[in-house]
Amino acid sequence: MIQWSIADCFPKYILEWVSLLNYTNNEESIKILCGEVIKNNTIAPKYYEKYQVKRGLRNADGTGVMAGITNICNVHGYVINEGEKAPIKGELIYRGYNLEDIVKNTVERGRYGFEEVVYLLLFGELPDESQLKRFTDLLAKFRELPENFAEDMIFKAPSPNIMNKMARSVLAMYSFDDDPEDMSLEAELFRAIKVIARLPATMVAGYQIKRRYYDKESLVMHQINPDEATAESILSTLRLDRQYTPEEAKLLDLMLIIHAEHGGGNNSTFTCRTLTSSGTDAYAAYAGAISSLKGHRHGGANAKVMRQLDELKTNIKHWDNDNEVADYIRKVFKKEAGDGSGLIYGMGHAVYTISDPRAVILKKNAMELAKGTELEDEFMLLDAVERLTPKVFAEVKGDYKVMCANVDLYSGLVYKMLKIPPELCTPLFAVSRIAGWSAHRIEEMLTCGRIIRPAYKAIAHERVYIPLEER
């Protein structure tokens, strides 16, 4: 068996640097430096209790610390009954309209709804037919990237991660804005519409150059068809043959609708509002939100779910056997399987308790298309995970808290149904959520007027400075 030392984990340039510190060997120097970092950056849990600090801006019962007021969205997953958190069926409300009603109307009439949701989030009202038509045409008009943008800002600096490329590209849009520091309402709305329209093209271009540079595939870039809806345009420019079915496009449209907004407290939206409160420009605020969404505790969780699904498929012999599925889940909770985190990704949510409405909507609509395909068995395996995880969690942890599937449990598999590459699952989340970020940025600018600055309790003891020659 190969024996690895700590020095093997560090790049060569770090080893060369630490060798200058005159330790006896590289491994010793790395251990000493890492030890100092750990010693001076680790805070004992007792201090959070002593000073009543709410880690992650969470109260002791898991609810979020009240940090703002919004008229854009309500994420409703529990009620406080006589001082205690009581679980309820989850609801997601866009500008007063229940997400379930928005989706139901869209699906029943067989139309595309993402553009309507963008209008609703930005302007606060549902558009009539003529308003929606003009708005959809406006988005289509701005869908093309500025001249030479892809060549100069995307193709010349390929990235193995599309989220990083999208964040950089949004920052680069600053240079293509005639007056990027104009923060009038008119300018901000116009800017938001252009970023919302162009983010899909940015994603596709970033992916195509990633294929060319890192995967050694041919670079294929299609012209944008202005007659297509956002979901259609994504599939049309992403697929090499440009072919897609109406059912596929409408399922992707559904994904965009349910991911468009999720309240002011989620990490990426709060990041956008925090950056906005500092007075920075729109492109910096949106790039920061994209960077936040990339994290595996946020939008990147769907990628974790897909890796977890592969492990389930490999380690469970009979997917339809609840006992075998439960046994594997039990091993994951005991950190005997999985990635060692002890977590079942896609289960549990910071707000939702009995149900996540996005997961309910997605599961219902996606299962219709999965029936009779090779992915039906994988859907049923995830269904078993959803059913069994709360029971196994209670057994292993002795905690009978209410736990539901979140949207990430099924979203990755839906993207797989749509033949969308795994590396685009989180970028598609950003393509949708930019609508909510834009609405929250404008609300922050119009109503708050103070920089967001929470306090941190310093616990470092005062020390006497020692001159360099005496150390």
Order of alpha helices (4+ residues) and beta strands (2+ residues): alpha-alpha-alpha-beta-beta-beta-alpha-alpha-alpha-alpha-alpha-alpha-alpha-alpha-alpha-alpha-alpha-alpha-alpha-alpha-alpha
